[in-house]
Amino acid sequence: MVDNRFTRHQPYYRQEEMFAGLGVTIHRKTLCNWALLASDWLSSIYREIEYEHWRARYRQFDETPIDYLQPGSGKAQTGYLWVSNIPGGSVLFHWHDGRGVAGINKLMGTPPELTDSEMNQLVRIIQCDGYVAYTSYAKDKSWIRLMACHAHVRRKFVEAANEMPRLIGWILRQIGHLYHIESKLRQAKAGPALREAVRAAESVPIHRRLKRFLDKLALRRSILPKSLLGQAIAYALGQWSRLEVYLTDGRVEIDNNLNENALRPTKVGARNWLFIGNEGAGQKCAILYTIVENCRRLGIAPRDYLEDVLTRLPGMKAGEVAALVPAAWLKARGGKAKRRTA
């Protein structure tokens, strides 16, 4: 039931019809209640993943709108699933009813073993798009370093490609060269030190060449600021100092694509089931998406995992729950993680 909804994206009414075809009568509300109950049990595993993210020094953030029903409002309201990704690690979803700074505050959190002042002494990198809420969040926080995403920059130039094809083609080739360097580093399984050295030798000159070209384009009167190309140039230059972060830090990625990949299944699901039942169900869905997405990344069949942990959780002590986090669960069975790194 959870697997059908959050892995196969089947609305509860379709699951109800599927069971009816097998001669089993289960009302869709019962299926929904079972999913909510599963979320309650899995919340302890979710908290273990949450603590991992709160302690991380480098995370990728993104958010996506999801409609929900608000009794008495007469129409669906819009909430947001926020997602945090640790490249090479786990992914975490969090629900919030808005897209403002409050959602980022919830996603950032503070590990219970650390005070706010202790956390403030740790420089932490957040890789994100140019959405203004991230800038507002980082304002007056010297320990937060925002890092931009090259994929967002490239996408804006792709959208403007019909305006000046040859010119934009050159820009896209330069960005392509940067990605080719990253591809070679991944194939070589390069560590942070090697990545930093190669980027300094090969990527920095390309970055500088591209910046000089964009600066010149920004002065051209023939490129209107409100045109797609004008907007793409302004976005790139506005994000430039944040784009350069990856050049001097071998730990970080060139883009935020892993995070966007994590959000993609939620959009497929939303097209099928349209909205979640109410605002209160939002965080319960976030818990279930967190569990299912971490299983998917590790090559674990979500149904196998859920059947095992939901059977064992009622008899376990709080201190034993960490062993059921998907990565630990897989390791205990001698499995090898199949994490994606790009």
VOPAGU-2260 file (C-alpha; in pm, 1 decimal, decimal comma):
REM VOPAGU-2260
SITE   aa  ch    i         X         Y         Z
SITE  MET   A    0       0,0       0,0       0,0
SITE  VAL   A    1     280,6     244,9      91,8
SITE  ASP   A    2     490,3     103,3    -191,2
SITE  ASN   A    3     200,3     143,7    -435,1
SITE  ARG   A    4     141,0     505,3    -335,2
SITE  PHE   A    5     493,5     640,5    -290,8
SITE  THR   A    6     693,2     421,6    -529,6
SITE  ARG   A    7     439,1     338,1    -800,7
SITE  HIS   A    8     241,3     664,4    -754,4
SITE  GLN   A    9     -99,3     494,8    -745,4
SITE  PRO   A   10    -383,8     700,6    -593,6
SITE  TYR   A   11    -575,7     525,8    -317,1
SITE  TYR   A   12    -889,6     497,0    -529,5
SITE  ARG   A   13    -694,7     297,7    -789,4
SITE  GLN   A   14    -557,1      73,2    -518,2
SITE  GLU   A   15    -912,5      26,4    -392,3
SITE  GLU   A   16   -1016,5     -80,4    -743,0
SITE  MET   A   17    -714,7    -311,4    -770,4
SITE  PHE   A   18    -806,4    -491,1    -448,1
SITE  ALA   A   19   -1169,9    -509,8    -554,8
SITE  GLY   A   20   -1056,1    -685,8    -872,6
SITE  LEU   A   21    -894,5    -946,2    -648,7
SITE  GLY   A   22   -1216,5    -990,7    -453,7
SITE  VAL   A   23   -1094,6    -789,5    -151,1
SITE  THR   A   24   -1295,2    -490,9     -26,9
SITE  ILE   A   25   -1074,6    -221,1     127,4
SITE  HIS   A   26   -1199,4     136,0     132,4
SITE  ARG   A   27    -957,9     403,5      14,1
SITE  LYS   A   28    -985,1     582,8     350,7
SITE  THR   A   29    -865,2     265,1     520,6
SITE  LEU   A   30    -566,5     252,8     284,5
SITE  CYS   A   31    -491,7     616,4     361,6
SITE  ASN   A   32    -511,4     553,8     736,7
SITE  TRP   A   33    -273,0     259,0     704,6
SITE  ALA   A   34     -23,4     481,3     522,5
SITE  LEU   A   35     -48,7     744,7     795,5
SITE  LEU   A   36       3,7     475,8    1060,1
SITE  ALA   A   37     310,6     346,2     874,1
SITE  SER   A   38     443,7     702,4     868,3
SITE  ASP   A   39     404,2     725,9    1246,9
SITE  TRP   A   40     607,5     408,8    1295,2
SITE  LEU   A   41     873,4     515,1    1044,9
SITE  SER   A   42     911,7     858,7    1204,4
SITE  SER   A   43    1182,5     725,4    1437,6
SITE  ILE   A   44    1391,9     618,2    1136,1
SITE  TYR   A   45    1317,8     953,8     974,5
SITE  ARG   A   46    1458,3    1132,1    1281,1
SITE  GLU   A   47    1785,2     939,0    1250,6
SITE  ILE   A   48    1818,3    1060,3     889,7
SITE  GLU   A   49    1720,1    1409,7    1000,9
SITE  TYR   A   50    2001,1    1415,7    1259,5
SITE  GLU   A   51    2249,9    1316,9     988,2
SITE  HIS   A   52    2143,0    1616,7     781,3
SITE  TRP   A   53    2147,9    1858,8    1071,0
SITE  ARG   A   54    2510,6    1762,5    1137,7
SITE  ALA   A   55    2622,6    1779,4     772,4
SITE  ARG   A   56    2861,9    2053,9     658,9
SITE  TYR   A   57    2745,0    2047,5     295,2
SITE  ARG   A   58    2387,3    2003,2     177,3
SITE  GLN   A   59    2185,0    2066,8    -137,1
SITE  PHE   A   60    1840,1    2227,5     -98,3
SITE  ASP   A   61    1536,6    2256,2    -323,5
SITE  GLU   A   62    1159,8    2273,1    -291,3
SITE  THR   A   63     851,0    2186,8    -495,8
SITE  PRO   A   64     483,2    2285,5    -460,4
SITE  ILE   A   65     228,0    2021,5    -360,0
SITE  ASP   A   66    -142,7    2103,5    -328,6
SITE  TYR   A   67    -339,1    2000,4     -22,2
SITE  LEU   A   68    -701,3    2026,6      87,1
SITE  GLN   A   69    -795,6    2277,8     354,7
SITE  PRO   A   70   -1145,7    2212,1     499,8
SITE  GLY   A   71   -1369,4    2516,2     462,4
SITE  SER   A   72   -1149,3    2696,8     210,6
SITE  GLY   A   73   -1342,7    2578,9     -93,3
SITE  LYS   A   74   -1028,6    2506,5    -295,0
SITE  ALA   A   75    -691,0    2337,7    -274,7
SITE  GLN   A   76    -407,4    2523,6    -101,9
SITE  THR   A   77     -40,2    2504,9    -195,6
SITE  GLY   A   78     222,9    2371,5      41,2
SITE  TYR   A   79     584,1    2274,0     -26,3
SITE  LEU   A   80     798,4    1966,9       0,2
SITE  TRP   A   81    1148,6    2083,6      86,4
SITE  VAL   A   82    1433,1    1843,5      17,5
SITE  SER   A   83    1786,3    1824,7     153,3
SITE  ASN   A   84    2046,0    1605,0     -14,6
SITE  ILE   A   85    2390,4    1501,5     107,7
SITE  PRO   A   86    2587,2    1398,1    -204,3
SITE  GLY   A   87    2703,0    1041,6    -150,1
SITE  GLY   A   88    2474,0    1023,2     154,8
SITE  SER   A   89    2104,1    1033,3     230,3
SITE  VAL   A   90    1811,7    1250,4     122,5
SITE  LEU   A   91    1556,8    1415,0     353,0
SITE  PHE   A   92    1211,7    1557,5     275,9
SITE  HIS   A   93    1033,1    1807,1     495,7
SITE  TRP   A   94     685,8    1956,4     458,5
SITE  HIS   A   95     601,6    2321,1     516,3
SITE  ASP   A   96     292,8    2519,8     421,2
SITE  GLY   A   97     498,5    2802,1     269,1
SITE  ARG   A   98     801,3    2871,6      54,1
SITE  GLY   A   99     963,6    3129,4     279,6
SITE  VAL   A  100    1256,2    3131,9     518,9
SITE  ALA   A  101    1059,2    2933,3     777,4
SITE  GLY   A  102    1080,0    2626,3     553,3
SITE  ILE   A  103    1458,8    2658,5     533,1
SITE  ASN   A  104    1480,6    2699,2     910,4
SITE  LYS   A  105    1291,9    2372,1     956,5
SITE  LEU   A  106    1511,3    2192,9     706,8
SITE  MET   A  107    1834,7    2322,1     860,6
SITE  GLY   A  108    1745,4    2228,4    1217,8
SITE  THR   A  109    1990,2    2194,4    1504,9
SITE  PRO   A  110    2122,7    1857,5    1626,5
SITE  PRO   A  111    1995,5    1798,6    1981,4
SITE  GLU   A  112    2351,1    1740,2    2106,8
SITE  LEU   A  113    2468,5    2083,3    1981,2
SITE  THR   A  114    2358,7    2428,7    2092,1
SITE  ASP   A  115    2279,7    2707,3    1846,9
SITE  SER   A  116    2606,2    2884,1    1938,5
SITE  GLU   A  117    2806,9    2566,3    1874,7
SITE  MET   A  118    2637,9    2519,0    1537,6
SITE  ASN   A  119    2714,7    2878,4    1448,3
SITE  GLN   A  120    3086,7    2805,7    1467,2
SITE  LEU   A  121    3065,7    2553,8    1181,7
SITE  VAL   A  122    3087,5    2687,9     826,7
SITE  ARG   A  123    2811,9    2514,1     634,3
SITE  ILE   A  124    2758,0    2515,6     258,8
SITE  ILE   A  125    2407,2    2519,4     113,7
SITE  GLN   A  126    2386,1    2456,2    -260,4
SITE  CYS   A  127    2064,6    2593,4    -406,2
SITE  ASP   A  128    1911,7    2795,8    -687,6
SITE  GLY   A  129    1880,3    3174,7    -689,9
SITE  TYR   A  130    1551,0    3184,9    -500,1
SITE  VAL   A  131    1551,5    3493,1    -275,3
SITE  ALA   A  132    1448,2    3303,9      41,0
SITE  TYR   A  133    1791,2    3138,9      57,1
SITE  THR   A  134    1960,7    3478,7      41,9
SITE  SER   A  135    1730,0    3606,3     315,6
SITE  TYR   A  136    1807,0    3303,4     530,1
SITE  ALA   A  137    2183,5    3342,6     493,7
SITE  LYS   A  138    2177,6    3714,9     565,7
SITE  ASP   A  139    2365,4    3796,2     887,9
SITE  LYS   A  140    2474,3    3431,3     921,1
SITE  SER   A  141    2849,5    3432,5     866,7
SITE  TRP   A  142    2866,4    3055,1     910,2
SITE  ILE   A  143    2637,8    2992,2     609,1
SITE  ARG   A  144    2792,4    2990,7     262,6
SITE  LEU   A  145    2553,3    2974,8     -30,0
SITE  MET   A  146    2661,8    2792,1    -342,6
SITE  ALA   A  147    2490,0    2813,9    -682,0
SITE  CYS   A  148    2405,0    2546,7    -936,8
SITE  HIS   A  149    2550,0    2540,1   -1289,5
SITE  ALA   A  150    2254,7    2335,3   -1416,0
SITE  HIS   A  151    2015,6    2621,6   -1338,6
SITE  VAL   A  152    2240,4    2863,2   -1528,8
SITE  ARG   A  153    2269,1    2628,1   -1825,5
SITE  ARG   A  154    1892,0    2573,4   -1834,0
SITE  LYS   A  155    1821,9    2945,5   -1870,6
SITE  PHE   A  156    2055,8    2971,5   -2170,3
SITE  VAL   A  157    1895,0    2663,2   -2326,7
SITE  GLU   A  158    1554,9    2832,1   -2292,1
SITE  ALA   A  159    1695,1    3137,7   -2473,9
SITE  ALA   A  160    1868,5    2938,4   -2748,9
SITE  ASN   A  161    1639,2    3059,0   -3029,8
SITE  GLU   A  162    1726,1    3425,5   -2976,3
SITE  MET   A  163    2095,1    3411,2   -3072,0
SITE  PRO   A  164    2177,8    3047,9   -3150,7
SITE  ARG   A  165    2547,8    3087,2   -3235,6
SITE  LEU   A  166    2624,9    3308,5   -2939,3
SITE  ILE   A  167    2436,1    3091,7   -2693,6
SITE  GLY   A  168    2587,7    2781,9   -2850,7
SITE  TRP   A  169    2932,6    2910,7   -2752,5
SITE  ILE   A  170    2818,4    2971,2   -2394,5
SITE  LEU   A  171    2669,7    2622,4   -2370,0
SITE  ARG   A  172    2991,0    2469,3   -2505,5
SITE  GLN   A  173    3191,6    2636,4   -2228,5
SITE  ILE   A  174    2953,2    2500,2   -1967,2
SITE  GLY   A  175    2975,2    2163,2   -2142,3
SITE  HIS   A  176    3353,9    2170,3   -2103,8
SITE  LEU   A  177    3308,8    2219,6   -1728,6
SITE  TYR   A  178    3076,7    1920,2   -1714,1
SITE  HIS   A  179    3317,1    1709,2   -1918,0
SITE  ILE   A  180    3587,1    1774,7   -1658,1
SITE  GLU   A  181    3346,9    1667,2   -1382,6
SITE  SER   A  182    3258,2    1352,9   -1575,5
SITE  LYS   A  183    3625,1    1253,6   -1600,3
SITE  LEU   A  184    3670,1    1312,0   -1227,4
SITE  ARG   A  185    3371,5    1088,1   -1149,5
SITE  GLN   A  186    3501,2     812,8   -1375,0
SITE  ALA   A  187    3837,7     832,3   -1198,3
SITE  LYS   A  188    3659,1     825,9    -859,3
SITE  ALA   A  189    3861,5    1131,6    -763,6
SITE  GLY   A  190    3866,2    1242,9    -402,8
SITE  PRO   A  191    3823,9    1604,3    -282,6
SITE  ALA   A  192    4195,9    1691,2    -307,0
SITE  LEU   A  193    4228,7    1570,4    -666,7
SITE  ARG   A  194    3901,1    1732,7    -768,7
SITE  GLU   A  195    4016,4    2064,7    -626,0
SITE  ALA   A  196    4351,7    2043,0    -806,6
SITE  VAL   A  197    4201,6    1948,7   -1144,4
SITE  ARG   A  198    3936,6    2218,5   -1119,4
SITE  ALA   A  199    4204,5    2478,8   -1039,3
SITE  ALA   A  200    4409,0    2375,6   -1344,7
SITE  GLU   A  201    4131,1    2309,8   -1597,7
SITE  SER   A  202    3797,7    2459,1   -1485,0
SITE  VAL   A  203    3914,4    2796,5   -1352,7
SITE  PRO   A  204    4039,5    2920,8   -1695,7
SITE  ILE   A  205    3706,0    2823,2   -1856,2
SITE  HIS   A  206    3516,2    3000,3   -1581,0
SITE  ARG   A  207    3719,1    3317,2   -1627,3
SITE  ARG   A  208    3674,9    3309,0   -2006,3
SITE  LEU   A  209    3299,7    3265,1   -1969,3
SITE  LYS   A  210    3274,5    3545,6   -1712,6
SITE  ARG   A  211    3458,3    3791,8   -1942,5
SITE  PHE   A  212    3224,8    3704,0   -2227,8
SITE  LEU   A  213    2909,2    3745,5   -2017,5
SITE  ASP   A  214    3033,4    4079,5   -1885,0
SITE  LYS   A  215    3067,9    4203,8   -2244,1
SITE  LEU   A  216    2723,0    4072,4   -2338,6
SITE  ALA   A  217    2567,8    4250,7   -2041,1
SITE  LEU   A  218    2679,9    4582,8   -2196,5
SITE  ARG   A  219    2523,9    4517,6   -2538,1
SITE  ARG   A  220    2223,1    4737,6   -2603,4
SITE  SER   A  221    2094,1    4488,4   -2857,6
SITE  ILE   A  222    2025,8    4237,1   -2580,5
SITE  LEU   A  223    1715,2    4354,2   -2398,8
SITE  PRO   A  224    1713,4    4296,2   -2020,4
SITE  LYS   A  225    1366,1    4140,2   -2034,7
SITE  SER   A  226    1452,9    3901,7   -2318,0
SITE  LEU   A  227    1523,4    3539,0   -2229,8
SITE  LEU   A  228    1890,3    3591,1   -2310,7
SITE  GLY   A  229    1905,1    3910,7   -2106,6
SITE  GLN   A  230    1749,9    3732,0   -1809,2
SITE  ALA   A  231    1988,3    3436,3   -1848,6
SITE  ILE   A  232    2291,1    3668,1   -1849,0
SITE  ALA   A  233    2165,6    3862,2   -1546,6
SITE  TYR   A  234    2095,7    3540,1   -1355,6
SITE  ALA   A  235    2440,5    3395,9   -1431,2
SITE  LEU   A  236    2627,4    3711,0   -1335,6
SITE  GLY   A  237    2415,1    3757,3   -1024,2
SITE  GLN   A  238    2506,6    3405,7    -911,3
SITE  TRP   A  239    2870,2    3415,6   -1022,8
SITE  SER   A  240    3047,1    3434,4    -686,4
SITE  ARG   A  241    2834,0    3141,5    -567,9
SITE  LEU   A  242    2906,6    2947,0    -886,0
SITE  GLU   A  243    3279,3    2976,0    -815,6
SITE  VAL   A  244    3256,0    2802,0    -477,8
SITE  TYR   A  245    3298,6    2457,0    -631,7
SITE  LEU   A  246    3628,4    2561,7    -792,4
SITE  THR   A  247    3801,8    2588,9    -454,6
SITE  ASP   A  248    3630,0    2309,4    -260,8
SITE  GLY   A  249    3669,5    1952,2    -381,4
SITE  ARG   A  250    3391,2    1827,6    -153,6
SITE  VAL   A  251    3112,3    1999,4    -343,7
SITE  GLU   A  252    2935,3    1927,0    -670,8
SITE  ILE   A  253    2900,3    2141,7    -981,4
SITE  ASP   A  254    2521,0    2133,7    -965,2
SITE  ASN   A  255    2212,0    2048,7    -767,0
SITE  ASN   A  256    2087,0    1775,9   -1002,4
SITE  LEU   A  257    2080,2    1500,6    -740,2
SITE  ASN   A  258    1832,0    1705,5    -542,9
SITE  GLU   A  259    1612,5    1765,6    -844,9
SITE  ASN   A  260    1619,4    1393,3    -919,8
SITE  ALA   A  261    1494,1    1327,9    -567,0
SITE  LEU   A  262    1199,4    1562,2    -625,8
SITE  ARG   A  263    1103,2    1414,1    -961,9
SITE  PRO   A  264     905,3    1117,1    -821,0
SITE  THR   A  265     694,4    1355,1    -610,1
SITE  LYS   A  266     592,0    1540,5    -925,1
SITE  VAL   A  267     501,5    1215,4   -1101,2
SITE  GLY   A  268     290,0    1122,9    -799,3
SITE  ALA   A  269     122,0    1463,9    -782,8
SITE  ARG   A  270       8,5    1430,2   -1144,7
SITE  ASN   A  271    -163,5    1105,3   -1050,2
SITE  TRP   A  272    -315,4    1185,1    -710,8
SITE  LEU   A  273    -337,3    1567,7    -759,1
SITE  PHE   A  274    -319,6    1666,2    -391,0
SITE  ILE   A  275    -266,4    1535,5     -40,0
SITE  GLY   A  276    -561,0    1505,2     196,6
SITE  ASN   A  277    -483,7    1794,5     430,8
SITE  GLU   A  278    -201,4    2009,6     563,9
SITE  GLY   A  279    -139,9    1774,2     856,8
SITE  ALA   A  280     -73,7    1486,2     617,7
SITE  GLY   A  281     205,6    1679,3     448,7
SITE  GLN   A  282     480,6    1587,0     695,4
SITE  LYS   A  283     364,3    1225,5     705,2
SITE  CYS   A  284     406,3    1213,7     327,5
SITE  ALA   A  285     750,6    1371,9     367,9
SITE  ILE   A  286     849,0    1089,1     603,4
SITE  LEU   A  287     734,6     823,2     358,9
SITE  TYR   A  288     903,6     992,0      62,1
SITE  THR   A  289    1225,0    1012,0     265,4
SITE  ILE   A  290    1222,2     640,1     337,8
SITE  VAL   A  291    1126,9     534,0     -15,8
SITE  GLU   A  292    1377,4     765,2    -188,7
SITE  ASN   A  293    1666,2     649,3      31,1
SITE  CYS   A  294    1576,8     288,7     -50,0
SITE  ARG   A  295    1562,6     367,5    -421,7
SITE  ARG   A  296    1904,3     532,7    -417,6
SITE  LEU   A  297    2060,4     234,3    -245,3
SITE  GLY   A  298    1904,8     -18,6    -479,3
SITE  ILE   A  299    1677,0    -154,6    -204,9
SITE  ALA   A  300    1329,3    -273,9    -302,4
SITE  PRO   A  301    1105,9     -46,5     -88,1
SITE  ARG   A  302     847,8    -322,6     -36,8
SITE  ASP   A  303    1109,7    -561,1     106,2
SITE  TYR   A  304    1245,9    -292,1     334,9
SITE  LEU   A  305     905,5    -175,7     457,4
SITE  GLU   A  306     780,4    -527,8     527,3
SITE  ASP   A  307    1088,2    -598,2     738,5
SITE  VAL   A  308    1115,1    -276,4     940,8
SITE  LEU   A  309     743,1    -234,7    1005,2
SITE  THR   A  310     742,1    -588,6    1144,7
SITE  ARG   A  311    1042,8    -524,9    1370,6
SITE  LEU   A  312     985,6    -167,5    1489,2
SITE  PRO   A  313     711,5    -242,2    1746,8
SITE  GLY   A  314     946,6    -469,1    1942,7
SITE  MET   A  315    1256,0    -246,2    1929,4
SITE  LYS   A  316    1401,8      -0,7    2178,2
SITE  ALA   A  317    1469,2     359,6    2078,3
SITE  GLY   A  318    1846,0     304,2    2082,4
SITE  GLU   A  319    1817,6      23,7    1827,0
SITE  VAL   A  320    1638,8     224,5    1558,3
SITE  ALA   A  321    1960,7     352,0    1395,8
SITE  ALA   A  322    2020,4      -0,7    1265,9
SITE  LEU   A  323    1707,0      31,9    1051,8
SITE  VAL   A  324    1814,4     340,0     855,5
SITE  PRO   A  325    1820,9     214,3     492,8
SITE  ALA   A  326    2201,9     234,3     456,9
SITE  ALA   A  327    2257,5      48,0     785,6
SITE  TRP   A  328    1982,6    -201,9     701,1
SITE  LEU   A  329    2149,9    -280,9     369,2
SITE  LYS   A  330    2493,8    -310,3     525,7
SITE  ALA   A  331    2365,6    -555,1     787,0
SITE  ARG   A  332    2252,9    -780,6     502,5
SITE  GLY   A  333    2587,9    -768,1     329,9
SITE  GLY   A  334    2457,3    -549,7      53,3
SITE  LYS   A  335    2650,8    -280,2    -125,2
SITE  ALA   A  336    2508,5      67,3    -174,4
SITE  LYS   A  337    2439,2     173,9    -531,7
SITE  ARG   A  338    2434,8     544,3    -463,2
SITE  ARG   A  339    2422,7     783,9    -755,0
SITE  THR   A  340    2675,3    1065,9    -747,6
SITE  ALA   A  341    2550,9    1265,6   -1042,6
